[in-house]
Amino acid sequence: MKEIHCLKSLFRWLLLLLGVLMMLALFQHKLIYHPRSYPADYQPWETSSLELLRYQTTEGSQTAYYLPPKNGSVQRVWVLFGGNAGLALDWLGLLTQVNPSGVGFLLIDYPGYGACEGSASPEMIRISTREAFQAWQREYGIESQPGWATLGHSLGAAAALQFAEDHPVDRIVLLSPFTSLADMVRHLFGGWLVPLLRHHFENRKPLQVVLERNPFPAILIVHGDRDEVVPVQMGRELAALNPGQIEYLEVPDTGHNDILSKLWPRLHQEFAASL
């Protein structure tokens, strides 16, 4: 009888463990992505030069935003990607302080974010970004063929590297990047959960791809030394892939969410870099 009781207890614990694993597998999307929508009355394009780019993917209707140059024709377009709780139009508060001649900004919302339908995943973010690029080309590419650059923060750094892998760019800025989502899972929960991961962002490979190009783009990786979300060691590891080609900047007394405000003067320089 004692053995039967022990087996029943073991079986209950195994069922509990299986339930926890299934919950983690099914609900990891909510742990990775934190989508938000815009308020119904928030329409900054009605009072600014911001332009909407609407397009379709298998996830449904998508909307990106284009902020054209204030002065002159477009010579470079920066494609900007926010973090896992960010929205494309969150960039406007900072971009209103920028006035580089000949520079436009393409602001990307992930599927399920802002006015976009569907659900985010590495694959769907990549597809949506490709379609946003094509939508820009259809609308503006006849008049000009500018250079392209990209900037991403946190999860957005992975999206920026996807864009750089798929398109020729001359500048890349990565803020608080992780090495991979698998490494983040190991850091937060331990390696035993990695096999359950269904969202595979891997930043080493696309970074190595762009490093092999000739000419290779200017690459800047920035990390706060007190980042409480993505360990600073991950930024160091990515920069170490090629210290000769990657500029690495570690910002003192800076965490994960205040890096943009502290780095804004340097980003001004990046946006205005020679075309």
Residue frames relative to the residue before (quaternion, step in Angstrom):
aa qw qx qy qz dx dy dz
M 1.0000 0.0000 0.0000 0.0000 0.00 0.00 0.00
K 0.6281 0.5492 -0.3313 0.4406 3.55 1.06 -0.83
E 0.6533 0.5126 -0.3179 0.4574 3.56 1.00 -0.82
I 0.6344 0.5257 -0.3289 0.4616 3.59 1.02 -0.78
H 0.6375 0.5283 -0.3199 0.4605 3.58 1.02 -0.86
C 0.6536 0.5117 -0.3046 0.4671 3.58 0.97 -0.86
L 0.6544 0.5096 -0.3142 0.4619 3.56 0.99 -0.83
K 0.6346 0.5215 -0.3276 0.4669 3.58 1.04 -0.78
S 0.6510 0.5117 -0.3132 0.4651 3.57 0.97 -0.84
L 0.6490 0.5120 -0.3074 0.4714 3.54 0.99 -0.87
F 0.6470 0.5235 -0.3147 0.4564 3.55 0.99 -0.85
R 0.6428 0.5173 -0.3232 0.4634 3.60 1.00 -0.83
W 0.6606 0.4991 -0.3079 0.4688 3.59 0.97 -0.85
L 0.6429 0.5128 -0.3273 0.4654 3.58 1.01 -0.73
L 0.6375 0.5119 -0.3252 0.4752 3.58 1.04 -0.76
L 0.6385 0.5224 -0.3234 0.4635 3.56 1.01 -0.82
L 0.6589 0.5047 -0.3018 0.4691 3.56 0.94 -0.92
L 0.6454 0.5151 -0.3167 0.4668 3.57 0.99 -0.86
G 0.6390 0.5303 -0.3209 0.4556 3.58 1.03 -0.79
V 0.6478 0.5122 -0.3120 0.4697 3.57 0.99 -0.87
L 0.6599 0.5098 -0.3073 0.4585 3.57 0.94 -0.90
M 0.6510 0.5053 -0.3175 0.4691 3.58 0.99 -0.80
M 0.6259 0.5309 -0.3370 0.4614 3.59 1.02 -0.78
L 0.6659 0.4996 -0.3034 0.4636 3.58 0.92 -0.91
A 0.6599 0.5075 -0.3088 0.4601 3.57 1.00 -0.83
L 0.7233 0.4511 -0.2493 0.4596 3.58 0.92 -0.92
F 0.7906 0.3358 -0.1581 0.4870 3.59 0.99 -0.79
Q 0.3569 0.7454 -0.5007 0.2577 3.59 1.19 0.29
H 0.5331 0.6224 -0.4084 0.4020 3.58 1.18 -0.51
K 0.6847 0.4835 -0.2841 0.4655 3.58 0.95 -0.88
L 0.6318 0.5209 -0.3362 0.4653 3.58 1.19 -0.43
I 0.7123 0.4557 -0.2460 0.4738 3.57 1.11 -0.71
Y 0.8078 0.2279 -0.0883 0.5365 3.59 0.82 -1.01
H 0.0797 -0.7848 0.6143 0.0221 3.54 -1.05 0.83
P 0.0550 -0.8571 0.5118 0.0209 3.59 0.51 1.19
R 0.1123 -0.7540 0.6445 0.0590 3.51 -1.26 0.67
S 0.3154 -0.7156 0.5869 0.2097 3.54 -1.27 0.40
Y 0.5122 -0.6188 0.4914 0.3365 3.54 -1.27 0.34
P 0.5485 -0.5752 0.4718 0.3817 3.59 -1.12 0.54
A 0.6183 -0.5952 0.3678 0.3582 3.55 -1.06 0.77
D 0.7452 0.3978 -0.2225 0.4867 3.60 1.03 -0.70
Y 0.5190 0.6304 -0.4193 0.3968 3.61 1.26 0.23
Q 0.2178 0.7768 -0.5505 0.2149 3.56 -0.22 1.32
P 0.0649 -0.8616 0.5024 0.0316 3.59 0.52 1.17
W 0.5604 0.6125 -0.3933 0.3951 3.60 1.20 -0.37
E 0.5994 0.5715 -0.3676 0.4231 3.60 1.20 -0.32
T 0.7744 0.3059 -0.1614 0.5298 3.59 1.17 -0.46
S 0.7260 0.3350 -0.2335 0.5534 3.60 1.22 0.32
S 0.6362 -0.5306 0.3951 0.3970 3.55 -1.31 -0.07
L 0.3771 0.7418 -0.4764 0.2840 3.60 1.28 0.10
E 0.1271 -0.8018 0.5829 0.0341 3.57 -0.93 0.96
L 0.3917 -0.7289 0.5220 0.2067 3.56 -1.07 0.83
L 0.1161 -0.7476 0.6495 0.0757 3.53 -1.17 0.75
R 0.0600 -0.8089 0.5848 -0.0020 3.56 -0.45 1.20
Y 0.0948 0.7815 -0.6065 0.1115 3.55 -1.01 0.89
Q 0.4159 -0.7132 0.5213 0.2160 3.54 -1.32 0.31
T 0.0155 -0.7351 0.6757 0.0537 3.54 -1.27 0.60
T 0.7039 -0.4246 0.3302 0.4639 3.57 -1.25 -0.12
E 0.6221 0.5335 -0.3365 0.4639 3.59 1.27 -0.31
G 0.6514 -0.4986 0.3193 0.4745 3.59 1.27 -0.17
S 0.7781 -0.3251 0.2575 0.4717 3.54 -1.27 -0.46
Q 0.0822 -0.7895 0.6081 0.0099 3.57 -0.96 0.97
T 0.1174 -0.7830 0.6079 0.0595 3.56 -1.20 0.61
A 0.0479 -0.7474 0.6623 0.0197 3.54 -0.96 0.99
Y 0.3285 -0.7524 0.5487 0.1580 3.57 -1.27 0.31
Y 0.1457 -0.7907 0.5921 0.0555 3.54 -0.98 0.89
L 0.1355 -0.7623 0.6310 0.0486 3.52 -0.89 1.07
P 0.2355 -0.8127 0.5144 0.1396 3.61 -0.17 1.22
P 0.6681 -0.4928 0.3555 0.4294 3.59 -1.23 0.28
K 0.4641 -0.6637 0.5075 0.2941 3.53 -1.10 0.68
N 0.7938 0.1741 -0.0699 0.5785 3.54 1.13 -0.71
G 0.8515 0.1604 -0.1203 0.4845 3.56 -0.85 0.97
S 0.6345 -0.5138 0.4148 0.4017 3.53 -1.35 0.07
V 0.5832 -0.6113 0.4088 0.3451 3.56 -1.18 0.56
Q 0.1097 -0.7969 0.5931 0.0329 3.55 -0.88 1.02
R 0.7794 0.0427 -0.0471 0.6233 3.59 1.22 -0.44
V 0.1625 -0.7558 0.6269 0.0964 3.55 -1.13 0.76
W 0.2190 -0.7472 0.6167 0.1158 3.54 -0.90 1.02
V 0.2028 -0.7560 0.6129 0.1086 3.57 -0.86 1.00
L 0.1324 -0.8367 0.5314 0.0117 3.57 -0.51 1.24
F 0.0885 -0.7889 0.6081 0.0012 3.55 -0.99 0.99
G 0.2989 -0.7751 0.5352 0.1528 3.57 -0.80 1.03
G 0.6718 -0.4930 0.3772 0.4042 3.53 -1.35 -0.04
N 0.7538 -0.4357 0.2571 0.4193 3.55 -1.30 -0.02
A 0.7307 0.3243 -0.2443 0.5489 3.60 1.24 -0.10
G 0.5361 0.6582 -0.3804 0.3669 3.58 1.29 0.14
L 0.2721 -0.7288 0.6044 0.1716 3.51 -1.34 0.41
A 0.6536 -0.5347 0.3634 0.3936 3.55 -1.18 0.59
L 0.7320 0.4466 -0.2523 0.4483 3.58 0.85 -0.94
D 0.4456 0.6604 -0.4695 0.3807 3.60 1.25 0.06
W 0.6028 0.5835 -0.3538 0.4134 3.60 1.18 -0.52
L 0.5454 0.6734 -0.3978 0.3014 3.59 1.11 -0.59
G 0.6137 0.5750 -0.3569 0.4067 3.58 1.00 -0.75
L 0.7001 0.4263 -0.2527 0.5141 3.56 1.12 -0.70
L 0.6797 0.5198 -0.3051 0.4180 3.57 0.92 -0.87
T 0.5715 0.5829 -0.3937 0.4226 3.59 1.15 -0.41
Q 0.6485 0.5022 -0.3179 0.4756 3.59 1.25 -0.32
V 0.6511 0.5143 -0.2968 0.4728 3.58 1.32 -0.14
N 0.0287 0.8071 -0.5889 0.0314 3.56 -0.97 0.79
P 0.1781 0.8026 -0.5542 0.1302 3.64 0.76 0.92
S 0.4710 -0.6871 0.4774 0.2796 3.56 -0.84 0.96
G 0.8485 0.2054 -0.1569 0.4618 3.55 -1.01 0.88
V 0.6308 0.5377 -0.3273 0.4537 3.62 1.27 0.14
G 0.0991 -0.7777 0.6195 0.0400 3.54 -0.92 1.03
F 0.2694 -0.7605 0.5737 0.1412 3.57 -1.29 0.35
L 0.1625 -0.7574 0.6288 0.0674 3.53 -0.89 1.07
L 0.1469 -0.8233 0.5478 0.0210 3.57 -0.45 1.28
I 0.1894 -0.8298 0.5237 0.0370 3.54 -0.60 1.23
D 0.1448 -0.7246 0.6662 0.1008 3.53 -1.10 0.87
Y 0.4395 -0.6877 0.5115 0.2688 3.57 -1.03 0.78
P 0.6401 -0.4980 0.3913 0.4350 3.62 -1.16 0.37
G 0.7757 0.2842 -0.2461 0.5068 3.55 -0.84 1.03
Y 0.6606 0.4753 -0.2920 0.5025 3.58 1.29 -0.21
G 0.8307 0.1956 -0.1309 0.5045 3.57 -1.20 0.53
A 0.7753 -0.2691 0.2385 0.5192 3.56 -0.72 -1.12
C 0.5111 0.6681 -0.4035 0.3599 3.60 1.27 0.14
E 0.3721 -0.7169 0.5501 0.2121 3.52 -1.07 0.81
G 0.6755 0.5348 -0.3565 0.3614 3.54 -1.33 0.17
S 0.4679 -0.6490 0.5351 0.2713 3.50 -1.33 -0.42
A 0.4521 -0.7159 0.4710 0.2477 3.56 -0.96 0.92
S 0.1557 0.7138 -0.6778 0.0827 3.50 -1.31 0.64
P 0.6718 -0.4780 0.3362 0.4552 3.63 -1.13 0.27
E 0.6814 0.4946 -0.2938 0.4524 3.57 0.91 -0.91
M 0.6962 0.4693 -0.2842 0.4630 3.60 0.89 -0.91
I 0.6039 0.5329 -0.3594 0.4713 3.60 1.09 -0.61
R 0.6481 0.5167 -0.3162 0.4616 3.57 0.95 -0.86
I 0.6731 0.4932 -0.2985 0.4632 3.59 0.85 -0.95
S 0.6677 0.5045 -0.3084 0.4523 3.58 0.88 -0.92
T 0.6499 0.5111 -0.3199 0.4627 3.59 0.99 -0.78
R 0.6184 0.5322 -0.3400 0.4677 3.59 1.01 -0.76
E 0.6840 0.4804 -0.2880 0.4674 3.56 0.92 -0.89
A 0.6066 0.5363 -0.3527 0.4690 3.60 1.10 -0.63
F 0.6291 0.5266 -0.3192 0.4744 3.57 1.04 -0.81
Q 0.6705 0.4883 -0.2934 0.4752 3.58 0.93 -0.90
A 0.6256 0.5303 -0.3384 0.4614 3.59 1.04 -0.74
W 0.6323 0.5110 -0.3302 0.4797 3.58 1.04 -0.74
Q 0.6549 0.5178 -0.3198 0.4481 3.58 0.91 -0.89
R 0.6512 0.5139 -0.3237 0.4550 3.60 0.95 -0.80
E 0.7243 0.4593 -0.2424 0.4536 3.55 0.97 -0.90
Y 0.8413 0.1791 -0.0407 0.5085 3.58 0.88 -0.94
G 0.5565 0.6728 -0.3744 0.3121 3.58 1.19 -0.46
I 0.5586 0.5998 -0.4005 0.4098 3.59 1.18 -0.38
E 0.7154 0.4585 -0.2479 0.4653 3.55 1.04 -0.83
S 0.8193 0.0022 0.0415 0.5719 3.59 1.05 -0.66
Q 0.1792 -0.7425 0.6341 0.1207 3.52 -1.30 0.48
P 0.0784 -0.8474 0.5246 0.0234 3.57 0.22 1.27
G 0.5537 -0.5200 0.4997 0.4163 3.51 -1.36 -0.05
W 0.2920 -0.7617 0.5581 0.1517 3.55 -1.23 0.48
A 0.0216 -0.7654 0.6431 -0.0102 3.51 -1.18 0.73
T 0.1438 -0.8105 0.5634 0.0711 3.59 -1.16 0.39
L 0.0826 -0.7685 0.6344 0.0152 3.52 -1.22 0.73
G 0.0616 0.8002 -0.5946 0.0485 3.57 -0.98 0.83
H 0.2493 -0.7577 0.5889 0.1300 3.52 -1.17 0.70
S 0.8519 0.0207 -0.0447 0.5213 3.58 -0.89 1.03
L 0.8080 0.0408 0.0138 0.5876 3.62 -0.48 -1.14
G 0.6238 0.5612 -0.3246 0.4364 3.55 1.11 -0.71
A 0.5685 0.5716 -0.3921 0.4432 3.60 1.17 -0.44
A 0.6351 0.5092 -0.3238 0.4822 3.59 1.08 -0.72
A 0.6499 0.4999 -0.3168 0.4769 3.60 1.00 -0.80
A 0.6325 0.5317 -0.3277 0.4582 3.59 1.04 -0.76
L 0.6623 0.4917 -0.3094 0.4731 3.59 1.00 -0.78
Q 0.5848 0.5425 -0.3718 0.4749 3.59 1.10 -0.58
F 0.6582 0.5041 -0.3089 0.4660 3.57 0.92 -0.92
A 0.6734 0.4983 -0.2964 0.4588 3.59 0.93 -0.91
E 0.6265 0.5296 -0.3366 0.4623 3.59 1.10 -0.62
D 0.7377 0.4377 -0.2201 0.4645 3.57 1.05 -0.81
H 0.7943 0.2229 -0.0919 0.5576 3.60 1.18 -0.52
P 0.5182 -0.6196 0.4741 0.3506 3.59 -1.10 0.54
V 0.0188 0.7847 -0.6179 0.0454 3.58 -0.82 1.02
D 0.3200 -0.7583 0.5310 0.2014 3.56 -1.15 0.53
R 0.7759 0.1534 -0.1266 0.5987 3.59 1.27 -0.13
I 0.0494 -0.7716 0.6342 0.0061 3.57 -1.13 0.79
V 0.0257 -0.7717 0.6354 0.0061 3.58 -0.95 0.94
L 0.0708 -0.7944 0.6032 -0.0083 3.57 -0.72 1.14
L 0.1109 -0.7990 0.5905 0.0261 3.57 -0.68 1.13
S 0.8542 -0.0445 -0.0105 0.5179 3.57 -0.82 1.06
P 0.2086 0.8167 -0.5197 0.1393 3.64 0.82 0.86
F 0.3295 -0.6824 0.6016 0.2526 3.57 -1.21 0.50
T 0.5628 -0.5840 0.4554 0.3672 3.56 -1.24 0.36
S 0.7491 -0.2036 0.1410 0.6144 3.56 1.05 -0.82
L 0.5831 -0.5576 0.4387 0.3956 3.57 -1.21 0.34
A 0.5853 0.5644 -0.3736 0.4464 3.59 1.11 -0.60
D 0.6542 0.4961 -0.3135 0.4770 3.60 0.99 -0.80
M 0.6248 0.5277 -0.3421 0.4627 3.59 1.06 -0.67
V 0.6310 0.5192 -0.3300 0.4726 3.58 1.03 -0.78
R 0.6366 0.5197 -0.3252 0.4679 3.59 0.96 -0.84
H 0.6653 0.5193 -0.2958 0.4474 3.55 0.95 -0.92
L 0.7598 0.4112 -0.2060 0.4596 3.57 0.88 -0.96
F 0.8424 0.1931 -0.0437 0.5012 3.57 0.90 -0.95
G 0.5661 -0.5660 0.4122 0.4351 3.58 1.18 -0.44
G 0.6416 -0.5887 0.3546 0.3406 3.54 -1.18 0.59
W 0.5597 0.6421 -0.3947 0.3445 3.58 1.13 -0.48
L 0.6789 0.4876 -0.2972 0.4615 3.63 1.21 -0.42
V 0.4717 0.7136 -0.4301 0.2888 3.59 1.20 -0.36
P 0.6516 0.5240 -0.3509 0.4216 3.67 0.85 -0.77
L 0.6567 0.5133 -0.3176 0.4521 3.61 1.20 -0.42
L 0.5053 0.6794 -0.4161 0.3316 3.58 1.25 -0.29
R 0.1555 -0.8063 0.5677 0.0595 3.57 -0.83 1.04
H 0.6863 0.4217 -0.2664 0.5293 3.58 1.27 -0.17
H 0.0361 -0.8590 0.5087 -0.0448 3.54 -0.07 1.33
F 0.0266 0.7414 -0.6662 0.0765 3.52 -0.25 1.35
E 0.0195 0.7832 -0.6190 0.0552 3.58 -0.76 1.07
N 0.2071 -0.8486 0.4795 0.0846 3.58 -0.33 1.24
R 0.5472 0.6246 -0.4177 0.3687 3.61 1.12 -0.34
K 0.6814 0.5252 -0.3034 0.4096 3.58 0.79 -1.04
P 0.7138 0.4221 -0.3068 0.4671 3.66 0.64 -0.89
L 0.6061 0.5424 -0.3631 0.4546 3.59 1.10 -0.58
Q 0.6512 0.5009 -0.3107 0.4780 3.57 1.00 -0.78
V 0.6072 0.5591 -0.3515 0.4417 3.59 1.07 -0.73
V 0.7181 0.4321 -0.2707 0.4736 3.60 0.78 -0.95
L 0.6011 0.5604 -0.3635 0.4388 3.60 1.13 -0.52
E 0.6738 0.5032 -0.2873 0.4585 3.58 1.17 -0.53
R 0.5220 0.6473 -0.4184 0.3654 3.58 1.24 -0.10
N 0.1591 -0.7663 0.6158 0.0913 3.52 -1.26 0.51
P 0.4503 -0.3477 -0.7856 0.2432 1.51 -0.84 2.35
F 0.4403 -0.6768 0.5155 0.2868 3.56 -1.14 0.56
P 0.5312 -0.6475 0.4340 0.3319 3.61 -1.08 0.62
A 0.5479 -0.5444 0.5032 0.3877 3.53 -1.32 0.28
I 0.0744 -0.8151 0.5744 -0.0086 3.60 -0.73 1.06
L 0.0442 -0.7759 0.6292 -0.0130 3.54 -0.91 1.04
I 0.0629 -0.7674 0.6377 0.0207 3.59 -0.86 1.03
V 0.0537 -0.8050 0.5902 -0.0251 3.55 -0.80 1.07
H 0.0400 0.7891 -0.6108 0.0512 3.56 -0.95 0.90
G 0.4041 -0.6808 0.5526 0.2605 3.55 -1.11 0.68
D 0.4694 -0.7077 0.4465 0.2818 3.58 -0.88 0.87
R 0.7218 0.3576 -0.2411 0.5413 3.59 1.29 -0.12
D 0.2025 0.7974 -0.5374 0.1851 3.57 1.12 0.67
E 0.2291 -0.8117 0.5309 0.0823 3.54 -0.61 1.20
V 0.6648 0.4764 -0.2953 0.4939 3.59 1.28 -0.06
V 0.7867 0.1217 -0.0373 0.6040 3.58 0.67 -1.13
P 0.4364 -0.7229 0.4595 0.2754 3.62 -0.49 1.11
V 0.5440 -0.6405 0.4363 0.3217 3.56 -0.95 0.91
Q 0.5604 0.6152 -0.3881 0.3960 3.59 1.14 -0.53
M 0.6118 0.5554 -0.3593 0.4338 3.60 1.10 -0.58
G 0.6377 0.5066 -0.3241 0.4813 3.57 1.01 -0.74
R 0.6404 0.5227 -0.3171 0.4649 3.57 1.00 -0.84
E 0.6592 0.5217 -0.3159 0.4398 3.56 0.95 -0.87
L 0.6513 0.5009 -0.3203 0.4716 3.59 0.96 -0.79
A 0.6581 0.5066 -0.3130 0.4608 3.59 0.94 -0.85
A 0.6477 0.5418 -0.3145 0.4337 3.58 1.09 -0.70
L 0.4643 0.6732 -0.4572 0.3495 3.62 1.21 -0.13
N 0.7779 -0.1229 0.0705 0.6123 3.56 1.15 -0.60
P 0.1852 -0.8299 0.5170 0.0986 3.62 0.20 1.25
G 0.6229 0.5630 -0.3445 0.4200 3.57 1.14 -0.50
Q 0.7607 0.3523 -0.1826 0.5137 3.57 1.13 -0.62
I 0.7170 0.3946 -0.2389 0.5226 3.60 1.19 -0.40
E 0.2579 -0.7298 0.6115 0.1641 3.55 -0.89 0.96
Y 0.1054 -0.8007 0.5886 0.0352 3.57 -0.79 1.03
L 0.0530 -0.7932 0.6064 -0.0164 3.54 -0.87 1.03
E 0.1065 -0.7821 0.6128 0.0368 3.56 -0.73 1.09
V 0.2371 -0.8083 0.5296 0.0996 3.55 -0.53 1.23
P 0.3787 -0.7568 0.4827 0.2253 3.62 -0.59 1.10
D 0.8508 0.1397 -0.1220 0.4916 3.55 -1.26 0.65
T 0.5473 0.6063 -0.3840 0.4307 3.57 1.05 0.79
G 0.2744 -0.7736 0.5549 0.1350 3.54 -0.95 0.95
H 0.7761 -0.3666 0.2564 0.4444 3.53 -1.28 -0.44
N 0.7992 0.3574 -0.1638 0.4546 3.57 0.83 -0.96
D 0.6872 0.4557 -0.3062 0.4757 3.62 1.19 -0.16
I 0.4170 0.7360 -0.4579 0.2734 3.57 1.26 0.06
L 0.6271 0.5514 -0.3529 0.4220 3.60 0.99 -0.72
S 0.6871 0.4790 -0.2965 0.4588 3.58 0.82 -0.94
K 0.6812 0.4815 -0.2969 0.4648 3.60 0.98 -0.78
L 0.7280 0.4359 -0.2340 0.4747 3.56 1.10 -0.68
W 0.4092 0.7712 -0.4435 0.2027 3.58 1.21 -0.23
P 0.6304 0.5144 -0.3717 0.4470 3.69 0.87 -0.66
R 0.6565 0.4905 -0.3237 0.4729 3.61 0.98 -0.73
L 0.6391 0.5220 -0.3358 0.4542 3.58 1.01 -0.73
H 0.5521 0.5808 -0.3862 0.4568 3.58 1.14 -0.58
Q 0.6650 0.5040 -0.2970 0.4643 3.56 0.93 -0.92
E 0.6459 0.5234 -0.3234 0.4519 3.58 0.97 -0.85
F 0.6706 0.5048 -0.3031 0.4512 3.57 0.90 -0.91
A 0.7457 0.3992 -0.2073 0.4915 3.55 1.04 -0.80
A 0.3412 0.7586 -0.4961 0.2490 3.61 1.27 0.14
S 0.6628 -0.5416 0.3388 0.3906 3.55 -1.11 0.73
L 0.3758 -0.7530 0.5095 0.1795 3.53 -0.91 1.01
